[in-house]
Amino acid sequence: VTAAYSIGLDIGATKILGCVVDSAGRIIRQETVPTPLTDTASIEDALVEVTRSLLAHHVVEAVGVAVAGWVDKTRRSVLFSAHLPWRSEPLADRLSARLDLPVVLENDANAATWAEFQFGAGKPFRDFVVVTVGSGIGAGIIAGGQLLRGAHGLAGELGHAVVDPEGPECPCGRRGCLDSLASGRALQRRFQMLRAAALVADGESSLLDGNHMPGAAIAAAARSGDPLALQAFADVGRALGRGIADLVMYLDPAAVILGGGVAAAGELLRVPTDASLRQCLGTRNRSARTHILISPLSAVAGAIGAAHLASTHHQASDLHPA
Amino acid sequence: VTAAYSIGLDIGATKILGCVVDSAGRIIRQETVPTPLTDTASIEDALVEVTRSLLAHHVVEAVGVAVAGWVDKTRRSVLFSAHLPWRSEPLADRLSARLDLPVVLENDANAATWAEFQFGAGKPFRDFVVVTVGSGIGAGIIAGGQLLRGAHGLAGELGHAVVDPEGPECPCGRRGCLDSLASGRALQRRFQMLRAAALVADGESSLLDGNHMPGAAIAAAARSGDPLALQAFADVGRALGRGIADLVMYLDPAAVILGGGVAAAGELLRVPTDASLRQCLGTRNRSARTHILISPLSAVAGAIGAAHLASTHHQASDLHPA
């Protein structure tokens, strides 16, 4: 009897995370390599490199890849990604041929949602949503105990819901998308804007540096009581709650779990998001309460979920026929 | 062997429709009584009256009731209705005791969605949405071949999604809800407003009567080429497409089926809704196409769906544990 290990890969904007994961969702080993920003071949090479490095230490039965983009219903191809150069790329078959292992793909927010369902904050629920707040915003949906993938595998696109039609322009062509008001990038922009306004008001505009402070530093400033950092989290949380409100009315989840890098700020993000959601939902709360929770898995949820989906893909295929 | 008939009741704003339905979803007999607008006891009496009248002709195994309101997860109680006086009313048990038959409740949009899935335009799909455009707007969701009911049974609330934050005030407290821009009432208001503006422009404001023309009459006017009636459908369709766009991004359905009274206008509603949806979704259509269809069941879908849910409730309970 061999231990049932699988590998989960999560392709982030700056780095690729590779994890060997056991059947209980525990990470046995993890490595990262920088994400090549050049061409599809370089990213594929990096995925193979980190996987082979992990395979030098462990025997695994399958590889799952979490992708920031649209994965087709059969989990074999990347249809489109805003940040990666793939267009209808048969990535699973290409990796499988090079690694001589079964490979499945899944959208990163869906993979993280699956991890929360199996091992994280979603375990008690059959109906919940995971909203990943990283450099962009994604969502995954568990409905009736199943991952809701939709007719083409594209369900859970939350980032480009319009929260404020008068809001900032988004590269997608709309204005005031949730992505442009409540993502990690939006938090950085909001904090810098508040700081610039304060420096100008104090006659200290010479101190303006034009650089965005990383989200973790804004969270640290907020924890030490910086009023502008607290305000930035309040503003982002208000927009996030408004975007989540529509999703809650459509899906009636028992909980919304906040994951991704920005959710590592914990209560700083959860409290204003929750208050905004309550306000939007109004009297509905008397009949049905949706709880806002913070993911315990956070940055590794995508890799764990992809690994678990890969290891159970035959069963998963039975549950979710294409 | 007895024929497997069941009764479906649909409580509308003006009338209660009662149907005896066979196991293939065909209506064997139907009757209507006016909806009492006074108190809960009178509505309950009317439901019993129409059911007993149908029972005088047919033996049935169960009764399903489609309710314009929130039905709890167990399908026993009406939690809330905007138009009916029930608040946490154990309607199923009360009717069951009086009729000596099993009774189940379901939200009217969910019941209509179930009918489309079993017998209507949803038969070819495992992932689709029904948007009912009547005096108000409701939605029902089939995801992965199951009715998506949510954690508390309240999934599918589409009417109060905000489409235009600068739009008209809604009784729900928000502005520019889909309900206030794309329902049957919104169509009537829009047509009257366009007509009033045209009469004033022509110096014929003395002809203003202040009465809303029924939706069917506006549809007839549009079919005979009335430019204002065509414009009213174009405006309602544009708002409807915008509201549906978010739902499509979240759920990725293969189709959105338009039902309810206003959808009886067919292409008059479908064409502008489809054009608006395409515009909102932009390049997404290259990867995934969501079709807009018109319900073939229309006004009787709620009653047929409620009847079928009642007849198969034990199996349905297995599929959708509370």
Interface residues (C-beta under 8 A of the other chain):
Chain A: W70 L79 F80 F125 R126 D127 F128 A139 I141 A143 G144 Q146 L148 R149 G150 A151 H152 G153 L154 A155 G156 E157 L158 H160 A161 V162 D164 P165 E166 C172 G173 D246 L247 M249 Y250 L251 D252 P253 A254 G282 R284 R286 S287 A288 T290 H320 P321
Chain B: W70 L79 F80 F125 R126 D127 F128 A139 I141 A143 G144 Q146 L148 R149 G150 A151 H152 G153 L154 A155 G156 E157 L158 H160 A161 V162 D164 P165 E166 C172 G173 D246 L247 M249 Y250 L251 D252 P253 A254 G282 R284 R286 S287 A288 T290 H320 P321
